[in-house]
Amino acid sequence: MAQVSLYLDKEMFKKVETAAQSCGESISKYVATIIQDHFDHEWPSGYAELFGSVSDNTFFPDGAEKILKETQRESL
């Protein structure tokens, strides 16, 4: 298993240590869980490229196009 060194100030280390203890885990296990959770909640690779790729009018409820055209938009 690979090893990683983290450099934390005393205040941050105390927070991590306390959180790990409250979960009944070692600091290593606690930090590894946080890192794994981060990657488990990412969008799949290539997801952003799919935006706007569907051209199917059934995705709009009846009357939605009229509402979109009539709605005032704020310029950015």
Backbone as CSV, one residue per row, in Angstrom:
resi,resn,N_x,N_y,N_z,CA_x,CA_y,CA_z,C_x,C_y,C_z
1,MET,0.852,-1.172,0.000,0.000,0.000,0.000,0.898,1.236,0.000
2,ALA,0.548,2.220,-0.794,1.329,3.447,-0.889,1.156,4.294,0.368
3,GLN,2.153,5.107,0.639,2.103,6.013,1.788,2.158,7.449,1.307
4,VAL,1.491,8.325,2.045,1.461,9.750,1.739,1.756,10.507,3.024
5,SER,2.542,11.550,2.923,2.805,12.410,4.077,1.978,13.677,3.935
6,LEU,1.313,14.046,5.014,0.550,15.290,5.048,1.205,16.227,6.049
7,TYR,1.306,17.481,5.668,1.858,18.475,6.572,0.730,19.412,6.975
8,LEU,0.333,19.318,8.240,-0.776,20.099,8.775,-0.282,20.941,9.939
9,ASP,-0.871,22.128,10.076,-0.540,22.898,11.276,-1.196,22.226,12.479
10,LYS,-0.810,22.635,13.666,-1.301,21.972,14.885,-2.817,22.025,14.999
11,GLU,-3.393,23.164,14.649,-4.848,23.323,14.766,-5.588,22.361,13.826
12,MET,-5.130,22.266,12.580,-5.774,21.369,11.626,-5.568,19.912,12.027
13,PHE,-4.370,19.576,12.493,-4.111,18.203,12.926,-5.041,17.821,14.069
14,LYS,-5.245,18.722,15.017,-6.117,18.437,16.160,-7.548,18.175,15.690
15,LYS,-8.008,18.949,14.701,-9.357,18.745,14.159,-9.481,17.369,13.510
16,VAL,-8.470,17.014,12.716,-8.493,15.716,12.041,-8.425,14.587,13.071
17,GLU,-7.559,14.743,14.045,-7.406,13.724,15.081,-8.709,13.531,15.854
18,THR,-9.345,14.625,16.228,-10.601,14.562,16.972,-11.702,13.913,16.139
19,ALA,-11.784,14.296,14.868,-12.805,13.718,13.986,-12.587,12.219,13.799
20,ALA,-11.342,11.812,13.620,-11.030,10.387,13.452,-11.405,9.607,14.707
21,GLN,-11.074,10.161,15.870,-11.406,9.493,17.132,-12.917,9.357,17.302
22,SER,-13.653,10.401,16.924,-15.112,10.353,17.091,-15.745,9.317,16.157
23,CYS,-15.062,9.000,15.052,-15.549,7.964,14.135,-15.011,6.592,14.495
24,GLY,-14.106,6.548,15.471,-13.515,5.279,15.858,-12.523,4.748,14.829
25,GLU,-11.894,5.657,14.101,-10.960,5.271,13.055,-9.580,5.849,13.338
26,SER,-8.584,5.251,12.705,-7.251,5.850,12.757,-7.260,7.104,11.886
27,ILE,-6.276,7.955,12.088,-6.176,9.164,11.273,-6.010,8.778,9.801
28,SER,-5.174,7.781,9.530,-4.956,7.349,8.142,-6.249,6.889,7.489
29,LYS,-7.009,6.068,8.194,-8.266,5.556,7.658,-9.258,6.702,7.454
30,TYR,-9.318,7.625,8.397,-10.239,8.764,8.307,-9.928,9.613,7.076
31,VAL,-8.647,9.955,6.895,-8.253,10.783,5.754,-8.467,10.022,4.443
32,ALA,-8.151,8.732,4.421,-8.363,7.929,3.216,-9.842,7.893,2.835
33,THR,-10.730,7.813,3.821,-12.169,7.808,3.565,-12.617,9.124,2.956
34,ILE,-12.107,10.235,3.472,-12.450,11.546,2.921,-11.994,11.649,1.469
35,ILE,-10.783,11.204,1.189,-10.264,11.253,-0.181,-11.101,10.365,-1.099
36,GLN,-11.428,9.163,-0.651,-12.242,8.259,-1.465,-13.612,8.857,-1.730
37,ASP,-14.235,9.452,-0.719,-15.541,10.089,-0.898,-15.469,11.193,-1.950
38,HIS,-14.375,11.927,-1.963,-14.196,12.998,-2.944,-14.260,12.421,-4.363
39,PHE,-13.535,11.353,-4.605,-13.494,10.775,-5.943,-14.766,10.019,-6.296
40,ASP,-15.457,9.496,-5.312,-16.715,8.795,-5.577,-17.809,9.752,-6.028
41,HIS,-17.687,11.034,-5.720,-18.724,12.007,-6.042,-18.370,12.878,-7.240
42,GLU,-17.405,12.486,-8.028,-17.065,13.228,-9.238,-17.973,12.784,-10.379
43,TRP,-18.174,13.684,-11.330,-18.900,13.321,-12.536,-18.020,12.412,-13.374
44,PRO,-18.598,11.505,-14.123,-17.793,10.611,-14.975,-16.990,11.396,-16.004
45,SER,-15.899,10.823,-16.437,-15.064,11.442,-17.457,-15.881,11.699,-18.717
46,GLY,-15.768,12.901,-19.274,-16.478,13.250,-20.494,-17.888,13.758,-20.283
47,TYR,-18.333,13.828,-19.033,-19.710,14.243,-18.748,-19.994,15.652,-19.262
48,ALA,-19.086,16.589,-19.029,-19.304,17.985,-19.412,-19.458,18.135,-20.928
49,GLU,-18.813,17.282,-21.699,-18.897,17.377,-23.151,-20.285,17.002,-23.667
50,LEU,-21.080,16.333,-22.846,-22.424,15.935,-23.264,-23.432,17.086,-23.187
51,PHE,-23.095,18.142,-22.463,-24.027,19.257,-22.276,-24.455,19.827,-23.633
52,GLY,-25.743,19.888,-23.866,-26.285,20.430,-25.101,-26.281,19.456,-26.267
53,SER,-25.922,18.216,-26.040,-25.812,17.265,-27.148,-27.149,16.622,-27.526
54,VAL,-28.186,16.781,-26.717,-29.478,16.185,-27.010,-30.372,17.238,-27.652
55,SER,-30.861,16.939,-28.831,-31.784,17.868,-29.500,-33.131,17.154,-29.673
56,ASP,-33.827,17.019,-28.576,-35.105,16.315,-28.547,-36.119,17.201,-27.847
57,ASN,-37.117,17.669,-28.589,-38.105,18.604,-28.031,-38.982,17.990,-26.950
58,THR,-38.955,16.673,-26.786,-39.793,16.063,-25.762,-39.249,16.335,-24.358
59,PHE,-38.065,16.915,-24.265,-37.525,17.266,-22.958,-38.165,18.533,-22.396
60,PHE,-38.912,19.266,-23.219,-39.577,20.479,-22.777,-41.057,20.198,-22.571
61,PRO,-41.599,20.589,-21.416,-43.043,20.433,-21.232,-43.790,21.391,-22.159
62,ASP,-45.051,21.107,-22.418,-45.856,21.966,-23.288,-45.811,23.412,-22.793
63,GLY,-45.558,24.319,-23.702,-45.538,25.740,-23.369,-44.202,26.256,-22.872
64,ALA,-43.241,25.383,-22.667,-41.948,25.813,-22.119,-41.202,26.730,-23.077
65,GLU,-41.279,26.457,-24.386,-40.570,27.294,-25.345,-41.106,28.724,-25.319
66,LYS,-42.408,28.879,-25.199,-43.011,30.215,-25.129,-42.524,30.938,-23.878
67,ILE,-42.487,30.240,-22.766,-42.022,30.844,-21.514,-40.559,31.268,-21.643
68,LEU,-39.732,30.420,-22.237,-38.318,30.746,-22.404,-38.124,31.967,-23.291
69,LYS,-38.921,32.076,-24.352,-38.798,33.215,-25.263,-39.285,34.505,-24.615
70,GLU,-40.302,34.423,-23.780,-40.900,35.618,-23.178,-40.224,36.047,-21.880
71,THR,-39.410,35.232,-21.316,-38.766,35.550,-20.043,-37.634,36.533,-20.255
72,GLN,-37.651,37.600,-19.489,-36.585,38.600,-19.554,-35.293,37.999,-19.046
73,ARG,-34.232,38.193,-19.764,-32.911,37.694,-19.374,-32.051,38.873,-18.974
74,GLU,-31.248,38.653,-17.956,-30.320,39.677,-17.506,-29.007,39.491,-18.247
75,SER,-28.491,40.581,-18.798,-27.205,40.514,-19.495,-26.090,40.395,-18.482
76,LEU,-25.147,39.555,-18.787,-23.998,39.385,-17.903,-22.806,40.133,-18.425
